Amino acid sequence: MSPDELPSKTAAPDLSITTQYIKELYVKIPNSPYIFNIIPKSPELIVKVDVNANQLNQNSPDFEVVTSISCSSMFTNEDKAKDTQICIFEIVLKYGAITSLNNLNHPQFEELLMVETPTLVFPEMRNIILNISRESNLPPIFLQRINFRNLYEKRKQTNNS
């Protein structure tokens, strides 16, 4: 038997998403309706992303993974005597996924929750944000792919220091 054919000591983890849902969604356009007369065609977009996971019950293979994306935009109004920052909009989406793992002892189970789950649900989140920005008569928000692995590694480094 070659080394490639030897059975693994740790079973490969099996990740499945059983449910996806919008946990929280809000749109804030604090300077409406006036903002629609002065909104730039391509305002600067600030995007913040966070991922959190919680086990539903002790010793349960089920976790709630919540991926949060906040998109906001400000612009400087130079028409007045003094430059002022004006908020165009803020959109916050918290998107939940119930994820099941068949092997809680697998060394990479945290990575599966914090990297793979948000990567799998991100396309749906991107569509929700794009649609809500269009429906709100805002410039459409086309989010680029997010590298959740880098986000996870940076968060881990910050927690270790």
Secondary structure, DSSP 8 states (H G I E B T S, - for coil): --GGGS--SS----EEEEEEEEEEEEEE-TTTTTHHHH--SS---EEEEEEEEEESSTT-SEEEEEEEEEEEEEEEE-SSSS-EEEEEEEEEEEEEEEEEES-TT-TTHHHIIIIIHHHHHHHHHHHHHHHHHHHTTS---------HHHHHHHHHHHHH-
